[in-house]
Structures are given as C-alpha cells and as structure tokens.
Amino acid sequence: MAMKTGQDNDAIADINVVPLVDIILVVLIIFMVTAPMFIKPTINVNLPKAASGDQTAPSKLNIALTADGRINLNGTFVNEDAVKAKALEEVQKNSEVQAIISADKDTPHGKVVNLLDIVKTAGVKKFAISIDKK
C-alpha cells in the first residue's frame, strides 16, 4: 500500500469560473448603463399615409418639420437660416443634392411650402417628401 504524503505535485486542472462570471456581469451592467447614451434620439413625426411612393437614396439634407412647427435638420433642431446655410453648403459640394422633407401630417401646408421655398432658393433642385406606406 502506498501512503500519500502531504505534498501533492499534480497540476491544478480545475478552472474557477465564479470570478469570470462576476467580471462578465459587471461588463454587462456597464454596457446596459452606457447604451442609452449612444442611441440617436428620434423625432416624433407622424407622417401622412399614401399608397404610392418610391424609395429615395440617402441624403445630406434630411429635414423634419414637427407638428408644432419646429425644424429638425439631420437630427438637430435649427431655424430657417440654418437650413438655408446648410442647403447652400451642400449645393456647393454637389449640385445634384436631394433634400428629403418629412413633415408631420398635422403641420400646416403653408409651413411645408415655406420650407420647400427655402430649400429651392438655396439651389436644391431635387427634393422628396417622406410618407408612410398604407
């Protein structure tokens, strides 16, 4: 019979997963807390519905007009002068730039026409109106 002594020279082959799980949970919590900071806020625009409509190419001039008359240009609320300045800048870069206008269905028609006039006087020749498909 062989007697075991107090020394064990065998390699430890077990992996303790408890610290690994703790670290992964902490990282998960960090991602959950910081994720809302990286999400782009959306603009609540209730688009009119239409049965017809074509897909448009992405544009550098995405203009949204809210029901209360505020103008949002590429994710930032701006005034009419800023829209005109940005449109002039984009026309200088590309004369075939297209403006995509998303107006809330409750927006007065006059405000939409005024916005179209601002964009067209800045030199934009092409524009599209966003809709929701029926």
PyRosetta script that sets phi, psi and omega in degrees:
from pyrosetta import init, pose_from_sequence

init()
pose = pose_from_sequence("MAMKTGQDNDAIADINVVPLVDIILVVLIIFMVTAPMFIKPTINVNLPKAASGDQTAPSKLNIALTADGRINLNGTFVNEDAVKAKALEEVQKNSEVQAIISADKDTPHGKVVNLLDIVKTAGVKKFAISIDKK")
pose.set_psi(1, 132.3)
pose.set_omega(1, -179.8)
pose.set_phi(2, -93.4)
pose.set_psi(2, 136.3)
pose.set_omega(2, 179.2)
pose.set_phi(3, -99.2)
pose.set_psi(3, 139.7)
pose.set_omega(3, 177.3)
pose.set_phi(4, -89.3)
pose.set_psi(4, 136.6)
pose.set_omega(4, 176.4)
pose.set_phi(5, -92.5)
pose.set_psi(5, 178.0)
pose.set_omega(5, -178.2)
pose.set_phi(6, -72.6)
pose.set_psi(6, -11.2)
pose.set_omega(6, -177.6)
pose.set_phi(7, -100.6)
pose.set_psi(7, 133.1)
pose.set_omega(7, 178.5)
pose.set_phi(8, -122.7)
pose.set_psi(8, 110.1)
pose.set_omega(8, -176.0)
pose.set_phi(9, -95.6)
pose.set_psi(9, 10.0)
pose.set_omega(9, 179.0)
pose.set_phi(10, -73.7)
pose.set_psi(10, 147.3)
pose.set_omega(10, 178.1)
pose.set_phi(11, -71.9)
pose.set_psi(11, 147.3)
pose.set_omega(11, 177.3)
pose.set_phi(12, -82.0)
pose.set_psi(12, 117.6)
pose.set_omega(12, -176.2)
pose.set_phi(13, -102.5)
pose.set_psi(13, -1.8)
pose.set_omega(13, -179.5)
pose.set_phi(14, -87.2)
pose.set_psi(14, 142.5)
pose.set_omega(14, 175.5)
pose.set_phi(15, -109.5)
pose.set_psi(15, 127.5)
pose.set_omega(15, 178.4)
pose.set_phi(16, -86.5)
pose.set_psi(16, 110.3)
pose.set_omega(16, -175.1)
pose.set_phi(17, -89.6)
pose.set_psi(17, -8.3)
pose.set_omega(17, -178.2)
pose.set_phi(18, -61.3)
pose.set_psi(18, -47.9)
pose.set_omega(18, 177.5)
pose.set_phi(19, -63.9)
pose.set_psi(19, -34.0)
pose.set_omega(19, 178.2)
pose.set_phi(20, -64.8)
pose.set_psi(20, -43.6)
pose.set_omega(20, 178.6)
pose.set_phi(21, -64.4)
pose.set_psi(21, -40.5)
pose.set_omega(21, 178.0)
pose.set_phi(22, -60.5)
pose.set_psi(22, -44.4)
pose.set_omega(22, -179.6)
pose.set_phi(23, -65.1)
pose.set_psi(23, -43.7)
pose.set_omega(23, 179.9)
pose.set_phi(24, -63.0)
pose.set_psi(24, -40.1)
pose.set_omega(24, 178.3)
pose.set_phi(25, -65.4)
pose.set_psi(25, -39.5)
pose.set_omega(25, 177.2)
pose.set_phi(26, -63.6)
pose.set_psi(26, -43.6)
pose.set_omega(26, 178.2)
pose.set_phi(27, -63.1)
pose.set_psi(27, -40.9)
pose.set_omega(27, 177.6)
pose.set_phi(28, -60.6)
pose.set_psi(28, -43.7)
pose.set_omega(28, 178.5)
pose.set_phi(29, -63.3)
pose.set_psi(29, -41.0)
pose.set_omega(29, 178.2)
pose.set_phi(30, -61.1)
pose.set_psi(30, -44.5)
pose.set_omega(30, 178.4)
pose.set_phi(31, -63.5)
pose.set_psi(31, -40.0)
pose.set_omega(31, -179.0)
pose.set_phi(32, -66.1)
pose.set_psi(32, -35.7)
pose.set_omega(32, -179.4)
pose.set_phi(33, -75.3)
pose.set_psi(33, -38.9)
pose.set_omega(33, -175.3)
pose.set_phi(34, -87.5)
pose.set_psi(34, -16.7)
pose.set_omega(34, -176.9)
pose.set_phi(35, -58.7)
pose.set_psi(35, -42.2)
pose.set_omega(35, 179.8)
pose.set_phi(36, -61.3)
pose.set_psi(36, -23.0)
pose.set_omega(36, 179.3)
pose.set_phi(37, -70.8)
pose.set_psi(37, -24.8)
pose.set_omega(37, -176.4)
pose.set_phi(38, -98.6)
pose.set_psi(38, -5.9)
pose.set_omega(38, 179.9)
pose.set_phi(39, -81.6)
pose.set_psi(39, 128.9)
pose.set_omega(39, -179.9)
pose.set_phi(40, -73.0)
pose.set_psi(40, 126.8)
pose.set_omega(40, 178.4)
pose.set_phi(41, -68.1)
pose.set_psi(41, 145.5)
pose.set_omega(41, -179.7)
pose.set_phi(42, -101.7)
pose.set_psi(42, 159.9)
pose.set_omega(42, 178.5)
pose.set_phi(43, -103.2)
pose.set_psi(43, 131.6)
pose.set_omega(43, -178.3)
pose.set_phi(44, -83.6)
pose.set_psi(44, 95.4)
pose.set_omega(44, 177.8)
pose.set_phi(45, -121.2)
pose.set_psi(45, 120.4)
pose.set_omega(45, 179.4)
pose.set_phi(46, -89.3)
pose.set_psi(46, 94.5)
pose.set_omega(46, -175.6)
pose.set_phi(47, -70.7)
pose.set_psi(47, 148.3)
pose.set_omega(47, 175.3)
pose.set_phi(48, -69.0)
pose.set_psi(48, 155.0)
pose.set_omega(48, -179.0)
pose.set_phi(49, -99.2)
pose.set_psi(49, 140.8)
pose.set_omega(49, 177.7)
pose.set_phi(50, -148.0)
pose.set_psi(50, 149.6)
pose.set_omega(50, -179.3)
pose.set_phi(51, -80.0)
pose.set_psi(51, -29.4)
pose.set_omega(51, -178.1)
pose.set_phi(52, -108.2)
pose.set_psi(52, 154.2)
pose.set_omega(52, 178.6)
pose.set_phi(53, 162.9)
pose.set_psi(53, 146.7)
pose.set_omega(53, -179.3)
pose.set_phi(54, -110.9)
pose.set_psi(54, 157.6)
pose.set_omega(54, 174.4)
pose.set_phi(55, -72.8)
pose.set_psi(55, 144.5)
pose.set_omega(55, 177.1)
pose.set_phi(56, -115.7)
pose.set_psi(56, 156.3)
pose.set_omega(56, 177.1)
pose.set_phi(57, -76.9)
pose.set_psi(57, 154.4)
pose.set_omega(57, 176.4)
pose.set_phi(58, -57.8)
pose.set_psi(58, 148.6)
pose.set_omega(58, -175.6)
pose.set_phi(59, -131.0)
pose.set_psi(59, 157.1)
pose.set_omega(59, 174.9)
pose.set_phi(60, -85.4)
pose.set_psi(60, -10.6)
pose.set_omega(60, -179.8)
pose.set_phi(61, -119.1)
pose.set_psi(61, 83.2)
pose.set_omega(61, 176.1)
pose.set_phi(62, -100.6)
pose.set_psi(62, 108.6)
pose.set_omega(62, -174.6)
pose.set_phi(63, -115.3)
pose.set_psi(63, 126.2)
pose.set_omega(63, 177.3)
pose.set_phi(64, -116.2)
pose.set_psi(64, 136.5)
pose.set_omega(64, 178.5)
pose.set_phi(65, -116.2)
pose.set_psi(65, 114.6)
pose.set_omega(65, -176.3)
pose.set_phi(66, -79.7)
pose.set_psi(66, 170.2)
pose.set_omega(66, -178.4)
pose.set_phi(67, -63.8)
pose.set_psi(67, -30.0)
pose.set_omega(67, 179.6)
pose.set_phi(68, -88.5)
pose.set_psi(68, 7.2)
pose.set_omega(68, 173.0)
pose.set_phi(69, 92.2)
pose.set_psi(69, 4.4)
pose.set_omega(69, 179.0)
pose.set_phi(70, -79.3)
pose.set_psi(70, 146.3)
pose.set_omega(70, -178.7)
pose.set_phi(71, -106.3)
pose.set_psi(71, 130.4)
pose.set_omega(71, 177.6)
pose.set_phi(72, -117.1)
pose.set_psi(72, 121.2)
pose.set_omega(72, -179.4)
pose.set_phi(73, -113.0)
pose.set_psi(73, 112.9)
pose.set_omega(73, 178.7)
pose.set_phi(74, 51.8)
pose.set_psi(74, 39.6)
pose.set_omega(74, 175.0)
pose.set_phi(75, 93.9)
pose.set_psi(75, 2.5)
pose.set_omega(75, -179.0)
pose.set_phi(76, -128.4)
pose.set_psi(76, 133.0)
pose.set_omega(76, 177.4)
pose.set_phi(77, -73.8)
pose.set_psi(77, 128.4)
pose.set_omega(77, -176.1)
pose.set_phi(78, -137.7)
pose.set_psi(78, 176.3)
pose.set_omega(78, 174.3)
pose.set_phi(79, -101.1)
pose.set_psi(79, 179.6)
pose.set_omega(79, -176.5)
pose.set_phi(80, -64.3)
pose.set_psi(80, -35.4)
pose.set_omega(80, -179.9)
pose.set_phi(81, -63.5)
pose.set_psi(81, -37.9)
pose.set_omega(81, 179.1)
pose.set_phi(82, -68.4)
pose.set_psi(82, -35.0)
pose.set_omega(82, 176.9)
pose.set_phi(83, -64.2)
pose.set_psi(83, -45.4)
pose.set_omega(83, -179.6)
pose.set_phi(84, -63.5)
pose.set_psi(84, -42.9)
pose.set_omega(84, 179.9)
pose.set_phi(85, -63.1)
pose.set_psi(85, -43.2)
pose.set_omega(85, 179.2)
pose.set_phi(86, -66.7)
pose.set_psi(86, -39.5)
pose.set_omega(86, 178.5)
pose.set_phi(87, -64.0)
pose.set_psi(87, -43.2)
pose.set_omega(87, 177.0)
pose.set_phi(88, -60.8)
pose.set_psi(88, -41.8)
pose.set_omega(88, 179.3)
pose.set_phi(89, -62.3)
pose.set_psi(89, -44.2)
pose.set_omega(89, -179.0)
pose.set_phi(90, -70.8)
pose.set_psi(90, -33.5)
pose.set_omega(90, 177.6)
pose.set_phi(91, -66.7)
pose.set_psi(91, -36.5)
pose.set_omega(91, 177.7)
pose.set_phi(92, -65.7)
pose.set_psi(92, -35.1)
pose.set_omega(92, 178.4)
pose.set_phi(93, -74.5)
pose.set_psi(93, -41.7)
pose.set_omega(93, -176.4)
pose.set_phi(94, -147.1)
pose.set_psi(94, 113.3)
pose.set_omega(94, -176.5)
pose.set_phi(95, -70.1)
pose.set_psi(95, -15.0)
pose.set_omega(95, 179.6)
pose.set_phi(96, -101.3)
pose.set_psi(96, 22.8)
pose.set_omega(96, -179.3)
pose.set_phi(97, -64.5)
pose.set_psi(97, 146.5)
pose.set_omega(97, -179.6)
pose.set_phi(98, -115.9)
pose.set_psi(98, 136.4)
pose.set_omega(98, 175.5)
pose.set_phi(99, -98.4)
pose.set_psi(99, 132.6)
pose.set_omega(99, 176.2)
pose.set_phi(100, -108.2)
pose.set_psi(100, 118.8)
pose.set_omega(100, -175.6)
pose.set_phi(101, -109.9)
pose.set_psi(101, 124.1)
pose.set_omega(101, 177.4)
pose.set_phi(102, -115.0)
pose.set_psi(102, 107.4)
pose.set_omega(102, -179.0)
pose.set_phi(103, -112.9)
pose.set_psi(103, 135.8)
pose.set_omega(103, 176.9)
pose.set_phi(104, -60.6)
pose.set_psi(104, 145.1)
pose.set_omega(104, -177.1)
pose.set_phi(105, -67.1)
pose.set_psi(105, -17.4)
pose.set_omega(105, 178.6)
pose.set_phi(106, -93.6)
pose.set_psi(106, 2.5)
pose.set_omega(106, 178.5)
pose.set_phi(107, -73.6)
pose.set_psi(107, 135.2)
pose.set_omega(107, 177.0)
pose.set_phi(108, -60.7)
pose.set_psi(108, 141.7)
pose.set_omega(108, -177.4)
pose.set_phi(109, -57.2)
pose.set_psi(109, -36.4)
pose.set_omega(109, -178.7)
pose.set_phi(110, -61.5)
pose.set_psi(110, -35.9)
pose.set_omega(110, 179.0)
pose.set_phi(111, -69.2)
pose.set_psi(111, -37.4)
pose.set_omega(111, 178.0)
pose.set_phi(112, -66.6)
pose.set_psi(112, -43.6)
pose.set_omega(112, 179.0)
pose.set_phi(113, -63.3)
pose.set_psi(113, -41.0)
pose.set_omega(113, 178.1)
pose.set_phi(114, -61.3)
pose.set_psi(114, -42.0)
pose.set_omega(114, 178.5)
pose.set_phi(115, -65.2)
pose.set_psi(115, -41.7)
pose.set_omega(115, 176.4)
pose.set_phi(116, -61.4)
pose.set_psi(116, -39.9)
pose.set_omega(116, 179.3)
pose.set_phi(117, -64.7)
pose.set_psi(117, -40.4)
pose.set_omega(117, 178.2)
pose.set_phi(118, -61.0)
pose.set_psi(118, -46.0)
pose.set_omega(118, -177.8)
pose.set_phi(119, -67.1)
pose.set_psi(119, -42.4)
pose.set_omega(119, -178.1)
pose.set_phi(120, -70.3)
pose.set_psi(120, -36.8)
pose.set_omega(120, 177.8)
pose.set_phi(121, -69.5)
pose.set_psi(121, -20.3)
pose.set_omega(121, 175.9)
pose.set_phi(122, -79.3)
pose.set_psi(122, -8.6)
pose.set_omega(122, 176.1)
pose.set_phi(123, 109.3)
pose.set_psi(123, 1.7)
pose.set_omega(123, 178.2)
pose.set_phi(124, -75.5)
pose.set_psi(124, 123.2)
pose.set_omega(124, -177.0)
pose.set_phi(125, -96.0)
pose.set_psi(125, -23.7)
pose.set_omega(125, -177.3)
pose.set_phi(126, -116.2)
pose.set_psi(126, 137.7)
pose.set_omega(126, 173.6)
pose.set_phi(127, -148.1)
pose.set_psi(127, 157.7)
pose.set_omega(127, 179.6)
pose.set_phi(128, -133.9)
pose.set_psi(128, 148.7)
pose.set_omega(128, 177.7)
pose.set_phi(129, -108.5)
pose.set_psi(129, 126.0)
pose.set_omega(129, 179.8)
pose.set_phi(130, -78.0)
pose.set_psi(130, 141.3)
pose.set_omega(130, 177.5)
pose.set_phi(131, -138.4)
pose.set_psi(131, 166.5)
pose.set_omega(131, 168.2)
pose.set_phi(132, -103.0)
pose.set_psi(132, 135.8)
pose.set_omega(132, 178.7)
pose.set_phi(133, -71.0)
pose.set_psi(133, 141.7)
pose.set_omega(133, 176.2)
pose.set_phi(134, -73.3)
pose.dump_pdb("model.pdb")
